[in-house]
Amino acid sequence: MVTATPIATTLRPAGAISVKRGAPLAIVRTPRVTVLFADLRGYTGLAERLAPALILPLLDEFFGVLASATTLHGGKIFHMAGDGMMAGFGGTDAADDGAREALAAGHAMLVHFGALAERWHRELGIETGIGVGLHLGEVAMGMLGPPGQKAMTLVGDTVNVAARLCSRARAGEVLLSCTVAAALDIAGGEREIYIGPIPVLQLPQFALRGRSAPLDIWCVPAVDRVTF
């Protein structure tokens, strides 16, 4: 009986092997920022009725109103897509939370879009409006996206709450959270006050989708709903 003797083998690379150092992690800041979301109400019906070539210039006008109000009040636009926008205010130092500037920007959006909506209704017979949501808190600020297409963005619970408030706002309203109200020194016991020239109404608590507890909120109402 013949026993086979194992043959020792050595694996050798067929070519040169290069080892590259992984890219360093991007720097992430965590400032306190007032996040603003705004979107167009009635966009689905508008897109159904009008040809795409007619919708594009309307969206350009819409985003022009939002961008102008954001820039005028010192905000930074982080995202524009479809019929919505995300912007941030403050965050430059511990004392600058951007609450007052964000509220002023949201109010300016309501005022200036009102004239635009009237013209759209008169010329095209379409009903539209905007809703705005504001929430203040810590965010993660950093670059996000595929290679070569990364952009600065905001991430975190503060962003999610602002987006939820925006979705709950009726056309022509700004909804602001308790953290924004606290930064503006809004008294909890008063239901109707002014922040500068801006009317603010306290609303009943309500639960936002995905949140474990109800949220205290305030509202800058549409002009035609102000009664004081």
Secondary structure, 3 states (H helix, E strand, C coil): CCCCCCCCCCCCCCCCCCCCCCCCCCCCECCEEEEEEEEEECHHHHHHHCCHHHHHHHHHHHHHHHHHHHHHCCCEEEEEECCEEEEEEECCCCCCCCHHHHHHHHHHHHHHHHHHHHHHHHHHCCCCEEEEEEEEEECEEEEECCCCCCEEEEECHHHHHHHHHHHHCCCCEEEEEHHHHHHCCCCCCCCEEEECCEEEEEEEEECCCCCCCCEEEEEECCHHHCCC
